[in-house]
Amino acid sequence: MYLKTLTVRGFKSFASATTFHFEPGVTAVVGPNGSGKSNVVDALSWVMGEQGAKNLRGGKMEDVIFAGTSGRAPLGRAQVSLTIDNADGALPIEYSEVTISRTLFRSGGSEYAINGSSCRLLDIQELLSDSGLGREMHVIVGQGQLDRILQASPEERRGFIEEASGVLKHRRRKERSVRKLESMRTNLDRVRDLSEEVRRQLGPLSKQAKTARKAQRIQFDVRDARSRLLADDLFRQQVALEQLGTGDRELEQAVATAEAEVARAEEAAAELATDVATAGQASAAARDHWYRLSTLAERYRSLGAVAAERERSRSQPVPAPSGPDPETARNLVDRAGTEAAEAETAVVTAQSELERASTERQRAEVAARAASDTYTRLLQQAADRRQAAAVAAGRIEAAKATEQSLQAQCEKATARLADSERAAQSLRAELADHQNRLAGSLDSEEELDAAYEAAAETADRLRERLARLDEALAAAESAHGAALARRDALAEALEPEAGAAVTALGDLAPTALAEVLTVEGGWEAAIAAALGGPAEQLVLDGLAPAVEAAGRLADAGAADARLLFPWVPGTDASTASTATVAGSAAPGAELPEGATDAGSVVQLPEGNSTIAGAASEPSSAEHVVADTVRSLLAGTVLVEDLATATAFLDGGLLPSHYRGVPVRLATRDGHVVGQGWADGRGAGSGSRLERQAAADQAAGVAEQATHEVERLRFQRSGLAREAEEATAAETAALEALDASDARFTAVTEELARLNQQLAHADDGVERQRAELTALRDRLTEATAGVGQAEEEARRAETAPTAEPTSSEELTTDPSADTAAIPDPEARDRAEEQASLARHQETEARLALRAAETSRSQLAARAEQARRQVSAATLAHQERERAEQQRRAWLTRISAVAQALTQGLERVQDAVDRADQDRTELDRRGEELAARRQQLQRTAEHHRSVVAQAKDRLHVARMARQEQQLKLDQLRDKSLDDLGMTGDYLLEHFGPHLPVPLAPPADRSETNTETDTETNTEIDTDPGAEAGTETDAEPETVPYERAEQQKRLRRAERELSALGRVNPLALEEYAAVEERHRFLSGQLEDLDSSRRDLLKIIQDVDDTVLRVFSAAFEDTAAQFQHVFATLFPGGEGRLFLTDPDNLLESGIEVEARPAGKKVKRLSLLSGGERSLAAVAMLVAIFKARPSPFYVMDEVEAALDDTNLGRLLEIFRELQQDSQLIIITHQKRTMEVADALYGVSMRGDGVSTVISQRLEALRAAPAD
């Protein structure tokens, strides 16, 4: 698997679509600063899911979109596509190539896709995480990444190894499971609360369901009696309605007879109306026929006038056409043809003359060019001879100047060499001095380091104690808040506890017994069970208020309550002076071990104003109430549980009577066991006494929590001051150590600077020596060059002159000097002849053009004459044709005019006949209309008779309607009150049916359930009808209305005696019981899911432990190897901060370069720190190889030596992974397999060029 292509569109400085083609191996991206090289790294991070805008070197995610420049508008979106070669199947997807793309729109929307299919960001992250490419992107080492690794905490360093080893996906799975577990814990608590609340609701609902069951039986009698009485009313009303129906039918017959007479009269009138309408239609048709004939006659007259007018216009002959006749036009055509032939002959002659002139012109131009070339060549030979002499002289001067310059440079180089040797000697002395100072700094560094570690250890210990104390304080404050909330909740729950009873008693000022009694040792449930009675127990001032309170409770319909009041039975009971109930009781038999007198755990407070009079009175109400409580608890012995009570009773360990009454045993859980009986306590909410004790206990716990919070806060303030002092000491030690580190670093850097300067000085000395040697060699060569230049000058002066090529090219004197300037006359004569030939050619060309123009004009004139011949012929033919058409039209128009005259006579006769028919039909229609009016008057008389009969029928129907309305009201009442229609009521409850003597038996036991608290069977089928028939037929009697009325009144009295009844109790009980079963099942499911989640978390922890342990060991081993390679002679190691907790332990780094004793990264130089960070990254890369790595200028801070070591590491990584390196280093470029050059033009847009280095390396061999 490796990166194949990267396509960038609109991302940062890449405005246009740019594609990078990568190959396995090393790819180097180079270019000047600011050209956009690092944007390639950002594009890779972004497309693989990076979400942090700061990690992409921006302030917001929108910054990755091309923002535009002065010459180019901003874009609306950025898109990056990355194609990965997956031939080895490293990615869990069934494709040999996987293309991941990401698009961001300036509006804020974004899209992700895998092979063109839309997906989520999570899908891309999970796809890449399986190959070691997690969200931390440790494989992409961007600018500043090395500093982040150096400054990372141990936990963050652990994250790099976890990502490379694929542990992060397991951690995310664990995080999801933990979140589900936290959410499930809340749901589990909620379901438990709901289940407990539903269970408490079942008890009261069971009692209400029993009452509803009784009411249901009584309601059956009420419903049955009402149904029978209402059915009797319906039956009687139907009989009365049938009697009224008979009179209505007689009146309806009379109305029908009168309506028949009206119908006959109206039928006759309708027939006459049809005849009247027919006559009107015939009259209208006659009028229409007369009108159409009149219109036709008028049209005939108009057509005759038009025919006469056209006959007059066609009587004139067609005029002759204008223009020449055809014969004259043909003569003109013949003359134009002759002239055109003559013009064509002139054109041929001019063409031949032009060809002759062109040939002559070409010959003259060739001769002129030859003469010009000869003249130019002779001039060049003369110039060459003069230039050779000048060049030779210049060379002599240049050689001499070079010789003098080299002599001066040799003298200067000798002086510079002496200065460089003196400077190198001075640097060696200064370097020795700094090395001595560095040795002294190492000793003080160790002392300061030890002091800082001691101070840091003290500060860490105090901070850890402070953190533990903060946790304890937070827990105490949480407990304090919970205690206060519980105290307030219990106090609020106690305030409305008395409910309706306290409200009904009002001014009698009752006090709850639970507020007066104090029970010790957690025996509240036992004492409440021993006291017995209703749940509400109140204390009043005397007998009269107690009696009045009892009456009020009955009137108010409140719940049952026990009322306690002062009572003075005799003087023997009035001598008690202590508040302890047991102290005032007569002594009884000794109790065995494990048994406690009930009175010994109950106390009454002194001077209680509610139940006591004056404290000095021996017979105060307080003591009398105490005697009352004592009497209620007489014979009660407290034991731990039912097993102990059974052992005491079965073993005879207790007497049958205790303190004069039969003994009974109360357990701590609230069960009471006597002689032959036992009271079992269910899973209720507890007694008022228990709730009061719980409220008091919660108040005590809240007070203790308050004291504990105050104590922890005071302790924290002291420890915080100590921690601040220790932190200040740690800071001071760190500052001193940092100052020492700064001095050490300054000395180290100065030493490195001096070493570098000395190396440069030595290199300078060697270079200057080599330069001086080279200058001396060049001086020797320059001296030899002077002699050679002088020899060349002599040869140029004695060189022979060139011989002439022909006598015509030179002067007429054959003995003239060849070095003189040649004669130009021959050249001028040849040029004059060429010019004359060109002029003659131009004249011939103009003559040809004039002949061609004349020929074209004569041809056009001949064509025009031919067109005139054709036009004249056509005009004469058209005139002949028009004359023939005129004669034919004249004949037809005469025939039409004669036909119109005959037709007009016949139409006029038809108009006269139509006028007579129209008059006759109008008279007949008037007669039929008069007869129709007479029949209408007869029908109106019969209609008045019908109206009188209908009035009588209406009165009768109104009376019947009233009876029908009463019947409908009875039926509506049956439907509204009983839910049955009238017909159903008469069929099943009519007076003709017998009445059962007793209600039907109870329904079978199959529809009952047992209450969870009272063990009573409750009907759970409220939908069944109470009156459903059973298999046993009851005894019946005939219906009697009076008996059913008595039965209804009796059932209503019984129903009223039951009081308020919850009609939905049975349904509510069934629903609550069903919900309780459902919640129980849900609770079991949640418990099972919780166990499954805990199992998943444990499995994930085991996997993380195993995978991380192996990854850390491999990384630590690789770190030692890589560190030894980058720091020859040095030592480096990775170790866990908490080896006993591999799941959470961080990772620390120790690095000691050769010749140094320091191990902390902060004490290393900048280059050493960068190398240490690179060593850790490379160790992770080699321990858990990734398919590719991207590094952005990681070697920028390294010198040449360290760079060579790093490149060796790169070559090792190249064996297993693909490397993409952003660099400025030439040596890094040399190890690359391919180069990408990024540059930025003036428009601010990055452009890319690429080059495979394999081709360049192979070029010399080729």
Sequence and secondary structure as in RCSB ss.txt:
>XXXX:A:sequence
MYLKTLTVRGFKSFASATTFHFEPGVTAVVGPNGSGKSNVVDALSWVMGEQGAKNLRGGKMEDVIFAGTSGRAPL
GRAQVSLTIDNADGALPIEYSEVTISRTLFRSGGSEYAINGSSCRLLDIQELLSDSGLGREMHVIVGQGQLDRIL
QASPEERRGFIEEASGVLKHRRRKERSVRKLESMRTNLDRVRDLSEEVRRQLGPLSKQAKTARKAQRIQFDVRDA
RSRLLADDLFRQQVALEQLGTGDRELEQAVATAEAEVARAEEAAAELATDVATAGQASAAARDHWYRLSTLAERY
RSLGAVAAERERSRSQPVPAPSGPDPETARNLVDRAGTEAAEAETAVVTAQSELERASTERQRAEVAARAASDTY
TRLLQQAADRRQAAAVAAGRIEAAKATEQSLQAQCEKATARLADSERAAQSLRAELADHQNRLAGSLDSEEELDA
AYEAAAETADRLRERLARLDEALAAAESAHGAALARRDALAEALEPEAGAAVTALGDLAPTALAEVLTVEGGWEA
AIAAALGGPAEQLVLDGLAPAVEAAGRLADAGAADARLLFPWVPGTDASTASTATVAGSAAPGAELPEGATDAGS
VVQLPEGNSTIAGAASEPSSAEHVVADTVRSLLAGTVLVEDLATATAFLDGGLLPSHYRGVPVRLATRDGHVVGQ
GWADGRGAGSGSRLERQAAADQAAGVAEQATHEVERLRFQRSGLAREAEEATAAETAALEALDASDARFTAVTEE
LARLNQQLAHADDGVERQRAELTALRDRLTEATAGVGQAEEEARRAETAPTAEPTSSEELTTDPSADTAAIPDPE
ARDRAEEQASLARHQETEARLALRAAETSRSQLAARAEQARRQVSAATLAHQERERAEQQRRAWLTRISAVAQAL
TQGLERVQDAVDRADQDRTELDRRGEELAARRQQLQRTAEHHRSVVAQAKDRLHVARMARQEQQLKLDQLRDKSL
DDLGMTGDYLLEHFGPHLPVPLAPPADRSETNTETDTETNTEIDTDPGAEAGTETDAEPETVPYERAEQQKRLRR
AERELSALGRVNPLALEEYAAVEERHRFLSGQLEDLDSSRRDLLKIIQDVDDTVLRVFSAAFEDTAAQFQHVFAT
LFPGGEGRLFLTDPDNLLESGIEVEARPAGKKVKRLSLLSGGERSLAAVAMLVAIFKARPSPFYVMDEVEAALDD
TNLGRLLEIFRELQQDSQLIIITHQKRTMEVADALYGVSMRGDGVSTVISQRLEALRAAPAD
>XXXX:A:secstr
 EEEEEEEESBTTB S EEEE  SSEEEEE  TTSSHHHHHHHHHHHTT   TGGGTSSSGGGGB   BTTB   
SEEEEEEEEE TT  SSSS SEEEEEEEEETTS EEEEETTEEE HHHHHHHHHTTT  TT TTEE TTHHHHHH
T  HHHHHHHHHHHHT HHHHHHHHHHHHHHHHHHHHHHHHHHHHHHHHHHHHHHHHHHHHHHHHHHHHHHHHHH
HHHHHHHHHHHHHHHHHHHHHHHHHHHHHHHHHHHHHHHHHHHHHHHHHHHHHHHHHHHHHHHHHHHHHHHHHHH
HHHHHHHHHHHHHTTS      S  HHHHHHHHHHHHHHHHHHHHHHHHHHHHHHHHHHHHHHHHHHHHHHHHHH
HHHHHHHHHHHHHHHHHHHHHHHHHHHHHHHHHHHHHHHHHHHHHHHHHHHHHHHHHHHHHHHHHHHHHHHHHHH
HHHHHHHHHHHHHHHHHHHHHHHHHHHHHHHHHHHHHHHHHHHHTTTTHHHHHHHGGG  EEHHHH EE TT HH
HHHHHH S SEEEE SSHHHHHHHHHHHHHHT   EEEE      GGGS   SSBTGGGS       TT EEGGG
GEE  TT TTT S TT TT HHHHHHHHHHHHHTTEEEESSHHHHHHHHHTT S SEETTEE EEEETTS EE S
S EE   S    HHHHHHHHHHHHHHHHHHHHHHHHHHHHHHHHHHHHHHHHHHHHHHHHHHHHHHHHHHHHHHH
HHHHHHHHHHHHHHHHHHHHHHHHHHHHHHHHHHHHHHHHHHHHHHHT      S TTTS S TTS TTS    H
HHHHHHHHHHHHHHHHHHHHHHHHHHHHHHHHHHHHHHHHHHHHHHHHHHHHHHHHHHHHHHHHHHHHHHHHHHH
HHHHHHHHHHHHHHHHHHHHHHHHHHHHHHHHHHHHHHHHHHHHHHHHHHHHHHHHHHHHHHHHHHHHHHHHHII
IIIS  HHHHHHHH TTS EESS      GGGEEE TTT  EEE  TTS TT   SS   EE   HHHHHHHHHH
HHHHHHHT S  TTHHHHHHHHHHHHHHHHHHHHHHHHHHHHHHHHHHHHHHHHHHHHHHHHHHHHHHHHHHHHH
HSTT EEEEEES TT TTT  EEEEEE TT     GGGS HHHHHHHHHHHHHHHHHHS  SEEEEESTTTT  H
HHHHHHHHHHHHHHTTSEEEEE   HHHHHH SEEEEEEE TTS EEEEEEEHHHHHHTTT 
